[in-house]
Structure formats: structure tokens, C-alpha cells
Amino acid sequence: MATETEAQKGLEIHPMDQFLIKPVLGDGPLVWYSFSNTAMWMAITLVGVIIFLVVGTRKKSYVPDRFQMVVELIYGFVRNMVQDVAGRDALPFFPYIMTAFMFVIFSNVLGLIPMSFTPTSHIAVTATLALTVFISVTVIGFVKHGLGFLGLFWISSAPLPLRPVLAVIEVMSYFVRPISHSIRLAGNMMAGHAMIKVFAAFAGVMGLGAFVPIIAISAVYGLELLVAFIQAYVFTILTCVYLKDALHPQH
């Protein structure tokens, strides 16, 4: 009976515990001014991005070393993405888009370190990023085009009787953007980390058969590394698409 109880306890899996927000200093309750694990890892992410970009470009050699080549490759990749998707007139907004891309990708990758924390697995973080994009592109659209920005919702190429219906659908889809923009990133980060935790729990109680979940962990970990880059790319390219709508609202 005792053995059965111990086995049941050993199989207790709490994959969502890794997403709990806790104060870093002390064991007291979490309040609004607490320095939490989310804040700490976001700070680590920002420091990592700054160090990566500053160290990678400090020499500015015509014959770059490997570090500088990586930084230049990322810089060129994001810049070309902005120009190809949103047009050359979107390049003034490249610094913000580059910053968002670097923050998301560093946060995703650092979250794969054992015992770390992934800020982008929390909807509060991704929603803030998405709302920043949503509000920014909306303001840009009205500043550049005035009420002409509303042409984004009026599909002039559609038959006239359908245009009011399509306008309602376009307005609804426009305001859904920050929701889908944020949930997509947070959901993918959370799902993969939870799966790794589940396999790790099985590996701890399966004895000699632990190699099976360990292999699964390795496979999922590799997939999560790929997802970390893909989700950063998806978040960034959607930002470029929304910026394009703000700069060129005509259908």
C-alpha cells in the first residue's frame, strides 16, 4: 500500500508550475512592486540583446569575424523583411521592429535553459507587445492618412451591396489582431515547455525505461528551439504586415 502511494506521488505532474510568477527576493506574497522572475528574465533578455549587438558590432571590420557576421546577418534579414513586406517607406520604423524581433527571439531561446523562465509564455508580456504594435500602427495610419485610413475597411473592389458587410468583418478582424498576435506566441511557448516538463516527470519515475522519455525530451527540445525562431519570425512579419496596412490602407 505504501509502495502504491509513493508511486502515485512520483507520478504527480505539474507542468504549469514552471509558469508561476514569483518574487525573486523573499518568499512573501507577490505585489505590484515585487521584483518577479518575469521581470528578472526580461531584464536578462534586454541585457543579452544589448551585449550581443554591441559586442558583435564593436570592431566594424570590413572583413567581419563570425560574431559580426551573425549580427549583420540578423540585421540584414530583418531589414529586408521590413522592406519587402511593408515597403521602403517603412524603413524609418525598422529600429522598433528589430528591437521587438531581438527581444522575442532572445526571450524564447533563453527560456530553453534549464531552471530559467520564459517571459513570452505569459499572455501579459505578449499582449503588451501586441498592443504596442496595434496602437502604434493605428496612430501611424491616422497621422499619415487622416480619415483616409478608414479606407482599409472599405473594399472598393467588392460589389457595392457587399461592401458594408465586408466593412463590418474587416473592422472585427482588425480589432482581433492584437489577440491573435499575442496568443499565438504565448500559446506556442507554453505548450512546448509544458510538454518537456511532462516527459521529464515520466523520465524520473520510469527507471531503466527512462531512455524513452529522454529521447522524446531531446526531440521536443530541438523542435522548441526551431519554434523559438519561427515564432519570433512570425511575430515580426505580422508586425510588418500591420505596418503595411497603416502605410498603404487602400485595397
Order of alpha helices (4+ residues) and beta strands (2+ residues): alpha-alpha-alpha-alpha-alpha-alpha-alpha
